[in-house]
């Protein structure tokens, strides 16, 4: 069990989407969420999430406007031609903000749990630098642990 001192806080839920514009219209126009960050990154995390089919991903972070402590992140996996590359697979990923990613990895290893990915660096234009790692819960859902890296 992860000790409380690790400060594991649900920060966003990721949804992989087939059509970003259609999904954005729903979440912003119909539900009233606001775009906090919209960027496309080439990253190994895209390769991991797409089982090697995508080289990059468009990520849009949405918030209610009253807080950034909880967000919805829409992810569209893209190939080298910026075409949708998920192959129809849709995932829901729960992302937890942590203070010390290596400590979380060590604590989970004590419980016999191993990550299903490498630790990936992510550089977001608005939200900043982070490192992330993925695990699976007992039912197979992806769990992402995120630690923001202080500039220095």
C-alpha positions in Angstrom: 0.0 0.0 0.0 1.3 3.5 -0.8 2.0 5.5 2.3 0.1 8.7 2.8 3.4 10.7 2.9 3.7 10.1 -0.9 0.9 12.7 -1.5 -0.9 10.8 -4.2 -3.7 13.1 -5.5 -6.0 12.5 -8.5 -5.1 15.3 -10.9 -6.8 14.4 -14.2 -8.5 11.6 -16.1 -7.2 11.0 -19.6 -9.5 9.9 -22.4 -8.1 8.8 -25.7 -10.3 10.1 -28.5 -10.6 9.3 -32.2 -11.6 12.8 -33.3 -10.2 15.6 -31.2 -12.3 18.4 -32.7 -15.5 16.5 -32.2 -14.5 15.7 -28.6 -13.4 19.2 -27.9 -16.7 20.6 -29.2 -18.6 18.3 -26.8 -16.5 19.0 -23.7 -16.3 22.8 -24.3 -19.6 23.7 -26.1 -21.9 21.1 -24.4 -20.3 20.8 -21.0 -18.7 24.3 -20.7 -15.2 23.2 -19.9 -12.3 25.5 -20.8 -9.1 24.7 -22.6 -6.1 25.1 -20.3 -3.4 23.5 -22.5 -3.5 22.3 -26.2 -0.3 20.9 -27.6 1.1 18.2 -29.8 4.3 16.4 -28.7 6.5 13.8 -30.2 7.1 11.5 -27.2 7.8 7.9 -26.3 4.7 8.0 -24.2 2.7 8.2 -27.4 4.4 5.0 -28.6 3.7 3.3 -25.3 0.0 4.3 -25.3 -0.5 3.3 -28.9 1.4 0.0 -28.8 3.9 1.5 -31.3 1.4 2.9 -33.8 1.7 6.6 -32.9 4.8 8.8 -32.8 3.1 11.7 -31.2 0.0 12.8 -29.4 -2.2 15.9 -29.2 -3.1 16.6 -25.6 -5.8 19.0 -24.5 -6.2 19.7 -20.8 -9.7 20.9 -19.8 -10.8 22.5 -16.6 -14.0 23.9 -15.1 -12.3 27.3 -14.9 -12.5 27.4 -11.2 -9.6 25.1 -10.5 -6.7 23.3 -12.1 -6.6 20.8 -9.3 -8.7 18.4 -11.4 -8.8 18.2 -15.1 -9.9 16.1 -18.0 -7.2 15.4 -20.6 -8.2 14.4 -24.1 -5.5 12.5 -26.0 -5.4 11.9 -29.7 -2.6 9.5 -30.8 -1.1 10.6 -34.1 1.2 9.0 -36.7 4.0 10.8 -38.5 1.4 12.3 -40.9 -0.7 13.6 -38.0 -3.4 11.1 -38.7 -5.3 9.4 -35.9 -3.3 6.3 -34.9 -5.0 4.5 -32.1 -6.6 1.8 -34.2 -9.9 2.3 -32.5 -8.6 1.5 -29.1 -10.0 3.8 -26.3 -8.5 4.0 -22.9 -9.4 5.8 -19.7 -6.4 6.6 -17.6 -6.4 7.9 -14.1 -3.5 10.3 -13.4 -2.2 10.9 -9.9 0.1 13.8 -9.0 3.0 12.7 -6.7 5.8 14.5 -5.0 8.5 11.9 -5.5 8.1 9.5 -8.5 11.0 7.2 -7.6 9.6 6.8 -4.1 6.2 5.8 -5.6 7.9 3.2 -7.8 9.8 1.8 -4.8 6.7 1.7 -2.6 4.7 -0.1 -5.3 7.5 -2.6 -5.9 7.3 -3.5 -2.2 3.7 -4.5 -2.9 4.9 -6.6 -5.8 3.7 -4.1 -8.5 5.8 -3.2 -11.5 5.3 -0.4 -14.0 4.1 -1.3 -17.5 6.1 1.5 -19.0 9.4 3.3 -18.7 9.5 6.7 -17.0 8.8 9.3 -19.7 9.7 13.0 -19.7 6.9 15.3 -20.9 7.3 19.0 -21.6 4.1 20.9 -21.8 4.1 24.6 -23.0 1.7 25.9 -20.3 1.9 23.3 -17.5 5.7 22.7 -17.6 8.0 19.7 -17.4 6.9 16.4 -15.8 7.9 12.8 -15.7 5.3 10.1 -15.9 5.1 6.3 -15.5 2.2 3.9 -16.1 0.9 0.9 -14.1 -2.2 -1.2 -14.5 -4.8 -1.6 -11.8 -6.2 -5.1 -11.0 -8.9 -4.6 -13.7 -6.4 -3.5 -16.4 -7.0 0.2 -16.3 -4.0 2.4 -16.8 -2.8 4.4 -13.8 -0.4 7.3 -14.5 1.8 8.8 -11.9 2.9 12.3 -12.6 5.7 14.3 -10.9 6.2 17.9 -12.1 9.9 18.7 -12.4 11.0 22.0 -11.0 13.0 24.2 -13.4 16.6 24.5 -12.3 
